[in-house]
Amino acid sequence: MIGVTVLGSTGSIGVSTLDVVARHPQRFKVVALTANTQVDRMVEQCQQFEPQFAVMVDESAADTLQQQLRQIGLQTEVLSGVEGLVHVADMPAADYVMAAIVGAAGLQPNLAAARAGKRVLLANKESLVMSGGLFMQEVQNSGAELLPIDSEHNAIFQSMPRDFRAGLSQAGVNKILLTASGGPFRSTPLEQLKSVTPEQAVAHPNWSMGKKISVDSASMMNKGLEVIEACWLFNTSADTIQVVVHPQSVIHSMVQYTDGSVLAQLGNPDMRTPIAHALAWPERIESGVANLDMFDIARLDFEEPDFSRFPCLRLSYEAINQGGTAPAILNAANEVAVDAFLNEKLSFLGIADVIETTLSRVTSHAANNLEIIYQDDQLARETAQKLIIERAA
């Protein structure tokens, strides 16, 4: 029986993970679940899976959860804070760790899982965006298995030769084609983007995701972060990664080989497919996803991304090429800006402006340790917040 910890179990990836796990009760056992503040959903998940531990990052939420679990007779031990997250990420009973906490908050428990040599199912791209070199070194030192959950990176992983980590050119690969849906504003007139509302931005045409990731998709920052993540996952530079806008979201990404071949992974847009792939790899298991009907799709379209429409994508390429803590600064500024947009304190176009100005004002340093990364992350957040306040004045 494989023990599974799900970091971020009440979010969309966490819920999909538990759906797949529940289909294979003879194979997987949920040993720990974690969330931030969603007590009611956590109670439901604890009732269904009876984990050894449940972690609420928010301490008051942990107290409430503890009371409710005792009232219904569950013996699940409740922990709180970052310390609780780290404990369930590296504890011996957790063979696999689903890293599905959104944003920088997932970095510490994800690193703990990597150090402990777990199979890390990485759905938190910020871990590699912020600390790619350090994270990959921990994976190498401990012998951990790092398997990507983002549909695009999982598709690339499936399309790669087994020896790709030695170097793409040695493996016969000359380009990674990273697909993007283009989000809800792919063809919206630029003038109309000035008045985009949060409700419009989170209405993704193909995928069901949380609000923050949906906004990132609308701005294509999500794709920019995925470019940075792909550089670390596949040991390559940004100039080998080409973003391809593919509105149908059927081809999840492609790998181009030196002999002219292009291998692609296709499937319905449902995160249970990459989740099931990573849980069972190198085997295949049933995921609950419907088979792809090629006749129903009928056509597949491809476009080049418009950097003037999606400046966040341009900024991401610039950050990874600059190196050091620049990607962490980019990510921190984006998290602050997106939160302000969702709370109607910043316009949609203001997101990219705040990020670009923050990158110009915060000096990047060599990302040699977590202290430096967190220092620049915090400075970027403070700088972005000041910019937003200035704009509102």
SEGULO-448579 format. One record per residue (C-alpha): y, x, z. Coordinates in steps of 0.05 Angstrom, whole numbers, plus 32768, in hexadecimal, padded with zeros to 4 digits. Layout:
<recs>
Y: Y; X: X; Z: Z .
...
</recs>
This chain:
<recs>
Y: 8000; X: 8000; Z: 8000 .
Y: 8043; X: 801C; Z: 7FEB .
Y: 807C; X: 8015; Z: 801D .
Y: 80BF; X: 8001; Z: 7FFF .
Y: 8104; X: 8004; Z: 801D .
Y: 8139; X: 7FDB; Z: 7FF8 .
Y: 8180; X: 7FF4; Z: 8004 .
Y: 81AE; X: 7FBB; Z: 7FF2 .
Y: 8179; X: 7F85; Z: 7FF3 .
Y: 81A9; X: 7F4A; Z: 7FF1 .
Y: 81CB; X: 7F60; Z: 7FB0 .
Y: 81B4; X: 7F50; Z: 7F6A .
Y: 8189; X: 7F8F; Z: 7F62 .
Y: 816C; X: 7F86; Z: 7FA7 .
Y: 8159; X: 7F3E; Z: 7F9A .
Y: 8139; X: 7F50; Z: 7F57 .
Y: 8113; X: 7F89; Z: 7F79 .
Y: 80F6; X: 7F5A; Z: 7FAD .
Y: 80E3; X: 7F29; Z: 7F76 .
Y: 80BA; X: 7F5F; Z: 7F54 .
Y: 809C; X: 7F78; Z: 7F95 .
Y: 8087; X: 7F31; Z: 7FA9 .
Y: 805E; X: 7F2C; Z: 7F69 .
Y: 8033; X: 7F67; Z: 7F80 .
Y: 8023; X: 7F5B; Z: 7FCA .
Y: 7FE4; X: 7F86; Z: 7FC6 .
Y: 800C; X: 7FC1; Z: 7FAC .
Y: 804F; X: 7FC1; Z: 7FD2 .
Y: 8065; X: 7FB6; Z: 801A .
Y: 80AF; X: 7FAE; Z: 802B .
Y: 80BC; X: 7FDA; Z: 8067 .
Y: 8108; X: 7FD4; Z: 806C .
Y: 8141; X: 7FAA; Z: 8050 .
Y: 818B; X: 7FB9; Z: 8055 .
Y: 81CC; X: 7F94; Z: 8048 .
Y: 8215; X: 7F96; Z: 805B .
Y: 8228; X: 7F51; Z: 8077 .
Y: 81FC; X: 7F1C; Z: 8056 .
Y: 81D6; X: 7F05; Z: 8093 .
Y: 81BB; X: 7EC3; Z: 8079 .
Y: 819B; X: 7EE2; Z: 803C .
Y: 817F; X: 7F1B; Z: 8066 .
Y: 815F; X: 7EE9; Z: 8095 .
Y: 813D; X: 7EC8; Z: 805A .
Y: 8124; X: 7F0B; Z: 803F .
Y: 810A; X: 7F20; Z: 8083 .
Y: 80E4; X: 7EDE; Z: 808A .
Y: 80C3; X: 7EEA; Z: 8046 .
Y: 80B3; X: 7F34; Z: 804B .
Y: 80B1; X: 7F43; Z: 8096 .
Y: 80CB; X: 7F8A; Z: 8091 .
Y: 80C7; X: 7FBC; Z: 80CA .
Y: 8112; X: 7FC7; Z: 80C8 .
Y: 814F; X: 7FA1; Z: 80B1 .
Y: 8192; X: 7FC4; Z: 80AD .
Y: 81D7; X: 7FA4; Z: 80AC .
Y: 820F; X: 7FD7; Z: 809F .
Y: 823F; X: 7FA9; Z: 80C4 .
Y: 8230; X: 7FAB; Z: 810F .
Y: 8244; X: 7F64; Z: 811E .
Y: 8218; X: 7F4C; Z: 80E5 .
Y: 81DF; X: 7F75; Z: 8103 .
Y: 81E8; X: 7F52; Z: 8146 .
Y: 81E8; X: 7F0E; Z: 8124 .
Y: 81A9; X: 7F20; Z: 80FC .
Y: 8186; X: 7F39; Z: 813B .
Y: 8192; X: 7EF6; Z: 815E .
Y: 817C; X: 7ECC; Z: 8123 .
Y: 813C; X: 7EF4; Z: 8117 .
Y: 8128; X: 7EEE; Z: 8161 .
Y: 8135; X: 7EA3; Z: 815F .
Y: 8102; X: 7E9B; Z: 8127 .
Y: 80D1; X: 7ECB; Z: 8147 .
Y: 80D5; X: 7F07; Z: 8118 .
Y: 80CC; X: 7F4C; Z: 8136 .
Y: 80F2; X: 7F71; Z: 8100 .
Y: 811C; X: 7FA8; Z: 8121 .
Y: 8166; X: 7FA3; Z: 810F .
Y: 8190; X: 7FE2; Z: 8105 .
Y: 81D8; X: 7FEA; Z: 80F1 .
Y: 8209; X: 8019; Z: 80CF .
Y: 81FF; X: 8055; Z: 80A3 .
Y: 81CE; X: 8072; Z: 80D6 .
Y: 81A2; X: 8036; Z: 80CC .
Y: 81A4; X: 803D; Z: 8081 .
Y: 8191; X: 8087; Z: 8085 .
Y: 8158; X: 8078; Z: 80B6 .
Y: 8135; X: 8046; Z: 8088 .
Y: 8142; X: 8071; Z: 804A .
Y: 811D; X: 80AE; Z: 8065 .
Y: 80EA; X: 8090; Z: 8095 .
Y: 80A1; X: 80A1; Z: 8089 .
Y: 808C; X: 8059; Z: 807A .
Y: 80BA; X: 8056; Z: 803E .
Y: 8097; X: 8073; Z: 8001 .
Y: 80C8; X: 8056; Z: 7FCF .
Y: 8113; X: 8049; Z: 7FDB .
Y: 8139; X: 8019; Z: 7FAF .
Y: 8180; X: 8034; Z: 7FB0 .
Y: 81A8; X: 7FF5; Z: 7F9F .
Y: 81E5; X: 7FFA; Z: 7FCC .
Y: 8223; X: 7FF3; Z: 7FA1 .
Y: 8257; X: 802B; Z: 7FA1 .
Y: 8262; X: 8069; Z: 7FCA .
Y: 8243; X: 8048; Z: 8007 .
Y: 81FE; X: 8056; Z: 7FEB .
Y: 8206; X: 80A2; Z: 7FE7 .
Y: 81EF; X: 80B6; Z: 802D .
Y: 81AF; X: 808D; Z: 8031 .
Y: 819E; X: 809F; Z: 7FE9 .
Y: 81A5; X: 80E9; Z: 7FF9 .
Y: 817A; X: 80DF; Z: 8037 .
Y: 8143; X: 80C0; Z: 800C .
Y: 8147; X: 80F9; Z: 7FDA .
Y: 8143; X: 812D; Z: 8012 .
Y: 8106; X: 810B; Z: 802F .
Y: 80E2; X: 8110; Z: 7FEC .
Y: 80DD; X: 80C6; Z: 7FDE .
Y: 80D7; X: 80A3; Z: 7F9B .
Y: 8120; X: 808F; Z: 7F94 .
Y: 812C; X: 8054; Z: 7F66 .
Y: 8175; X: 8061; Z: 7F56 .
Y: 81A0; X: 8024; Z: 7F48 .
Y: 81DD; X: 8043; Z: 7F69 .
Y: 81FE; X: 806D; Z: 7F33 .
Y: 8235; X: 8083; Z: 7F62 .
Y: 8206; X: 80B3; Z: 7F86 .
Y: 8202; X: 80DE; Z: 7F47 .
Y: 824A; X: 80D1; Z: 7F32 .
Y: 8263; X: 80EB; Z: 7F75 .
Y: 8231; X: 8122; Z: 7F85 .
Y: 8205; X: 812D; Z: 7F48 .
Y: 81F8; X: 8177; Z: 7F52 .
Y: 81E9; X: 8170; Z: 7F9C .
Y: 81BE; X: 8133; Z: 7F92 .
Y: 8193; X: 8152; Z: 7F5B .
Y: 818B; X: 8191; Z: 7F85 .
Y: 8170; X: 8167; Z: 7FBF .
Y: 813F; X: 8145; Z: 7F90 .
Y: 8127; X: 8188; Z: 7F76 .
Y: 8121; X: 81A7; Z: 7FBC .
Y: 80F9; X: 816E; Z: 7FDA .
Y: 80CF; X: 815B; Z: 7F9E .
Y: 80EA; X: 8114; Z: 7F9F .
Y: 80DF; X: 80E7; Z: 7F62 .
Y: 8121; X: 80CD; Z: 7F46 .
Y: 8118; X: 8091; Z: 7F18 .
Y: 8154; X: 806D; Z: 7EFA .
Y: 815C; X: 8022; Z: 7F02 .
Y: 819A; X: 8015; Z: 7ED8 .
Y: 817D; X: 7FF4; Z: 7E9A .
Y: 819D; X: 8029; Z: 7E6C .
Y: 8185; X: 8066; Z: 7E92 .
Y: 8141; X: 8047; Z: 7E9C .
Y: 813D; X: 803B; Z: 7E51 .
Y: 8151; X: 8084; Z: 7E44 .
Y: 811C; X: 809B; Z: 7E76 .
Y: 80E7; X: 8072; Z: 7E52 .
Y: 80FC; X: 808E; Z: 7E0E .
Y: 80FF; X: 80D7; Z: 7E24 .
Y: 80C6; X: 8109; Z: 7E1E .
Y: 80A6; X: 811C; Z: 7E61 .
Y: 80C3; X: 8163; Z: 7E5E .
Y: 810C; X: 814F; Z: 7E55 .
Y: 8123; X: 816E; Z: 7E98 .
Y: 8119; X: 81B3; Z: 7E7B .
Y: 8152; X: 81A5; Z: 7E4B .
Y: 815D; X: 8171; Z: 7E15 .
Y: 8160; X: 81A2; Z: 7DDB .
Y: 811E; X: 81C2; Z: 7DF0 .
Y: 8100; X: 817C; Z: 7DF4 .
Y: 8117; X: 816C; Z: 7DAD .
Y: 814F; X: 813D; Z: 7DC1 .
Y: 8195; X: 8143; Z: 7DA4 .
Y: 81B8; X: 8104; Z: 7DBB .
Y: 81B4; X: 80CC; Z: 7DEE .
Y: 81CD; X: 8088; Z: 7DD4 .
Y: 81E5; X: 8062; Z: 7E11 .
Y: 81ED; X: 8018; Z: 7E00 .
Y: 8223; X: 7FEA; Z: 7E1C .
Y: 822C; X: 7F9F; Z: 7E14 .
Y: 8278; X: 7FA6; Z: 7E0F .
Y: 827F; X: 7F73; Z: 7E47 .
Y: 82A6; X: 7F32; Z: 7E43 .
Y: 82E4; X: 7F52; Z: 7E23 .
Y: 82C3; X: 7F77; Z: 7DE9 .
Y: 82EB; X: 7F4F; Z: 7DB5 .
Y: 8323; X: 7F32; Z: 7DE0 .
Y: 8368; X: 7F40; Z: 7DC2 .
Y: 8388; X: 7F7A; Z: 7DE8 .
Y: 83C5; X: 7F51; Z: 7DF9 .
Y: 839A; X: 7F1F; Z: 7E1E .
Y: 837C; X: 7F54; Z: 7E4B .
Y: 83BE; X: 7F56; Z: 7E72 .
Y: 83AF; X: 7F12; Z: 7E90 .
Y: 8364; X: 7F18; Z: 7E9C .
Y: 834D; X: 7EF7; Z: 7EDD .
Y: 8316; X: 7F0E; Z: 7F0C .
Y: 82ED; X: 7ED0; Z: 7EF9 .
Y: 82F0; X: 7EE4; Z: 7EB0 .
Y: 82DE; X: 7F2C; Z: 7EBE .
Y: 82A0; X: 7F1C; Z: 7EE7 .
Y: 8284; X: 7EED; Z: 7EB1 .
Y: 8257; X: 7F1E; Z: 7E8E .
Y: 8239; X: 7F03; Z: 7E4D .
Y: 81F2; X: 7F1F; Z: 7E58 .
Y: 81E6; X: 7F39; Z: 7E9E .
Y: 81E8; X: 7F1A; Z: 7EE4 .
Y: 8208; X: 7F4D; Z: 7F12 .
Y: 8234; X: 7F54; Z: 7F4F .
Y: 827F; X: 7F4D; Z: 7F49 .
Y: 8290; X: 7F97; Z: 7F4D .
Y: 825E; X: 7FAC; Z: 7F18 .
Y: 8272; X: 7F71; Z: 7EEC .
Y: 82BB; X: 7F88; Z: 7EED .
Y: 82A4; X: 7FCF; Z: 7EDE .
Y: 827E; X: 7FB4; Z: 7EA3 .
Y: 82BB; X: 7F8E; Z: 7E8A .
Y: 82E6; X: 7FCE; Z: 7E8D .
Y: 82AB; X: 7FFA; Z: 7E75 .
Y: 82B4; X: 8025; Z: 7EB3 .
Y: 826B; X: 8014; Z: 7EC0 .
Y: 8258; X: 8035; Z: 7E7F .
Y: 8284; X: 8071; Z: 7E90 .
Y: 8261; X: 8079; Z: 7ED3 .
Y: 821F; X: 8074; Z: 7EAE .
Y: 8233; X: 80AD; Z: 7E80 .
Y: 823F; X: 80D8; Z: 7EBD .
Y: 81FE; X: 80C2; Z: 7EDC .
Y: 81D8; X: 80D1; Z: 7E9C .
Y: 81F3; X: 8118; Z: 7E9B .
Y: 81D1; X: 8125; Z: 7EDE .
Y: 8192; X: 80FD; Z: 7ED4 .
Y: 8182; X: 811D; Z: 7E91 .
Y: 819F; X: 8162; Z: 7E9C .
Y: 81D1; X: 815F; Z: 7E63 .
Y: 821B; X: 8160; Z: 7E53 .
Y: 8248; X: 8125; Z: 7E41 .
Y: 824E; X: 813A; Z: 7DF8 .
Y: 8204; X: 8129; Z: 7DED .
Y: 820E; X: 80E1; Z: 7E06 .
Y: 822A; X: 80AE; Z: 7DD5 .
Y: 823C; X: 8068; Z: 7DED .
Y: 8227; X: 8032; Z: 7DBC .
Y: 8241; X: 7FEB; Z: 7DC5 .
Y: 8207; X: 7FBB; Z: 7DBA .
Y: 821D; X: 7F73; Z: 7DCB .
Y: 81D6; X: 7F55; Z: 7DCF .
Y: 81BF; X: 7F84; Z: 7E08 .
Y: 8179; X: 7F85; Z: 7DEB .
Y: 8175; X: 7FD0; Z: 7DDC .
Y: 8183; X: 7FEE; Z: 7E20 .
Y: 818D; X: 8035; Z: 7E06 .
Y: 8171; X: 8066; Z: 7DD4 .
Y: 815F; X: 80B0; Z: 7DCD .
Y: 816A; X: 80D6; Z: 7D8C .
Y: 813C; X: 810F; Z: 7D7B .
Y: 8146; X: 814C; Z: 7D50 .
Y: 8114; X: 8134; Z: 7D1C .
Y: 813F; X: 80F6; Z: 7D0E .
Y: 8117; X: 80C6; Z: 7D39 .
Y: 813A; X: 8096; Z: 7D68 .
Y: 8111; X: 8077; Z: 7DA0 .
Y: 812C; X: 8039; Z: 7DC2 .
Y: 8116; X: 800C; Z: 7DFC .
Y: 8120; X: 7FC2; Z: 7DF0 .
Y: 8119; X: 7F86; Z: 7E1E .
Y: 813B; X: 7F48; Z: 7E38 .
Y: 8178; X: 7F56; Z: 7E64 .
Y: 8155; X: 7F4F; Z: 7EA7 .
Y: 8157; X: 7F86; Z: 7EDC .
Y: 8110; X: 7F77; Z: 7EF3 .
Y: 80F7; X: 7F9E; Z: 7EB6 .
Y: 8112; X: 7FE2; Z: 7ECB .
Y: 8104; X: 7FD3; Z: 7F14 .
Y: 80BA; X: 7FC4; Z: 7F05 .
Y: 80B7; X: 8002; Z: 7ED9 .
Y: 80D0; X: 8030; Z: 7F10 .
Y: 80A6; X: 800F; Z: 7F46 .
Y: 8066; X: 8019; Z: 7F1F .
Y: 8075; X: 8057; Z: 7EF5 .
Y: 804E; X: 8073; Z: 7ED2 .
Y: 8028; X: 8031; Z: 7ED1 .
Y: 8041; X: 7FED; Z: 7EB9 .
Y: 8042; X: 7FAE; Z: 7EE3 .
Y: 8057; X: 7F66; Z: 7ED8 .
Y: 80A1; X: 7F5B; Z: 7EE8 .
Y: 80AC; X: 7F11; Z: 7EDC .
Y: 80D8; X: 7F1E; Z: 7E9F .
Y: 80CB; X: 7EF5; Z: 7E61 .
Y: 80B2; X: 7F19; Z: 7E23 .
Y: 80E7; X: 7F2B; Z: 7DEF .
Y: 80E8; X: 7EFC; Z: 7DB4 .
Y: 80FF; X: 7F25; Z: 7D78 .
Y: 8105; X: 7EE8; Z: 7D4C .
Y: 8132; X: 7EC6; Z: 7D7E .
Y: 815F; X: 7F03; Z: 7D80 .
Y: 8163; X: 7F07; Z: 7D34 .
Y: 8198; X: 7F3E; Z: 7D32 .
Y: 81AF; X: 7F7C; Z: 7D57 .
Y: 81F7; X: 7F94; Z: 7D51 .
Y: 8217; X: 7FD7; Z: 7D61 .
Y: 825F; X: 7FEE; Z: 7D67 .
Y: 8286; X: 802B; Z: 7D7D .
Y: 82AA; X: 8023; Z: 7DBF .
Y: 82F6; X: 801B; Z: 7DBB .
Y: 8315; X: 804D; Z: 7DEC .
Y: 8359; X: 802C; Z: 7DE7 .
Y: 833A; X: 7FEA; Z: 7DFD .
Y: 830E; X: 800C; Z: 7E32 .
Y: 8336; X: 8047; Z: 7E4F .
Y: 8307; X: 804B; Z: 7E8A .
Y: 82D1; X: 8065; Z: 7E5C .
Y: 82FF; X: 809C; Z: 7E43 .
Y: 8312; X: 80AE; Z: 7E8B .
Y: 82C8; X: 80B4; Z: 7E9E .
Y: 82BB; X: 80E6; Z: 7E66 .
Y: 82F8; X: 810E; Z: 7E7C .
Y: 82E1; X: 810E; Z: 7EC4 .
Y: 829B; X: 8128; Z: 7EB6 .
Y: 82B5; X: 815C; Z: 7E87 .
Y: 82E6; X: 8173; Z: 7EBD .
Y: 82AE; X: 8177; Z: 7EEF .
Y: 82B2; X: 8185; Z: 7F39 .
Y: 82C8; X: 8149; Z: 7F62 .
Y: 82ED; X: 8128; Z: 7F27 .
Y: 82B5; X: 80F4; Z: 7F1E .
Y: 82B8; X: 80E4; Z: 7F69 .
Y: 8303; X: 80DB; Z: 7F63 .
Y: 82FA; X: 80AE; Z: 7F27 .
Y: 82C6; X: 8084; Z: 7F4B .
Y: 82EF; X: 807E; Z: 7F8B .
Y: 832E; X: 8068; Z: 7F65 .
Y: 8305; X: 8036; Z: 7F3E .
Y: 82E6; X: 8017; Z: 7F7C .
Y: 832B; X: 800D; Z: 7F9B .
Y: 8349; X: 7FF3; Z: 7F5A .
Y: 8311; X: 7FC2; Z: 7F4D .
Y: 8315; X: 7FA7; Z: 7F93 .
Y: 8360; X: 7F9C; Z: 7F8A .
Y: 8354; X: 7F79; Z: 7F48 .
Y: 8320; X: 7F4B; Z: 7F66 .
Y: 8352; X: 7F3A; Z: 7F9D .
Y: 8388; X: 7F2D; Z: 7F68 .
Y: 83B3; X: 7F68; Z: 7F80 .
Y: 83AC; X: 7F8E; Z: 7F3E .
Y: 83A8; X: 7F7A; Z: 7EF5 .
Y: 836A; X: 7F88; Z: 7ECC .
Y: 838F; X: 7FBC; Z: 7EA2 .
Y: 83AA; X: 7FDA; Z: 7EE2 .
Y: 8364; X: 7FF2; Z: 7EF5 .
Y: 8364; X: 8029; Z: 7EC1 .
Y: 83AC; X: 803B; Z: 7ECF .
Y: 839E; X: 8045; Z: 7F19 .
Y: 8361; X: 806F; Z: 7F0A .
Y: 8385; X: 809C; Z: 7ED8 .
Y: 83C0; X: 80A7; Z: 7F06 .
Y: 8392; X: 80B6; Z: 7F40 .
Y: 836D; X: 80E9; Z: 7F17 .
Y: 83AE; X: 810B; Z: 7F05 .
Y: 83C6; X: 810D; Z: 7F4E .
Y: 8387; X: 8121; Z: 7F74 .
Y: 836F; X: 8168; Z: 7F68 .
Y: 8326; X: 8170; Z: 7F58 .
Y: 82FE; X: 81A5; Z: 7F7E .
Y: 82B9; X: 81C3; Z: 7F75 .
Y: 8287; X: 8190; Z: 7F8F .
Y: 8261; X: 81C2; Z: 7FBA .
Y: 8255; X: 8196; Z: 7FF7 .
Y: 825B; X: 814F; Z: 800F .
Y: 8298; X: 815E; Z: 803A .
Y: 82C1; X: 8172; Z: 7FFE .
Y: 82A8; X: 8137; Z: 7FD6 .
Y: 82B9; X: 8106; Z: 800D .
Y: 82FD; X: 8125; Z: 8018 .
Y: 8310; X: 811C; Z: 7FCF .
Y: 82F1; X: 80D7; Z: 7FCE .
Y: 831D; X: 80C2; Z: 8009 .
Y: 835B; X: 80E2; Z: 7FEC .
Y: 834F; X: 80BD; Z: 7FAB .
Y: 8347; X: 807B; Z: 7FCF .
Y: 8388; X: 8085; Z: 7FF5 .
Y: 83AC; X: 8099; Z: 7FB6 .
Y: 8392; X: 805E; Z: 7F8F .
Y: 83A5; X: 802E; Z: 7FC8 .
Y: 83EC; X: 8049; Z: 7FC9 .
Y: 83F2; X: 8040; Z: 7F7E .
Y: 83DC; X: 7FF8; Z: 7F84 .
Y: 840E; X: 7FEA; Z: 7FBC .
Y: 8445; X: 800B; Z: 7F92 .
Y: 8434; X: 7FDE; Z: 7F57 .
Y: 8437; X: 7FA0; Z: 7F82 .
Y: 847B; X: 7FB2; Z: 7FA1 .
</recs>
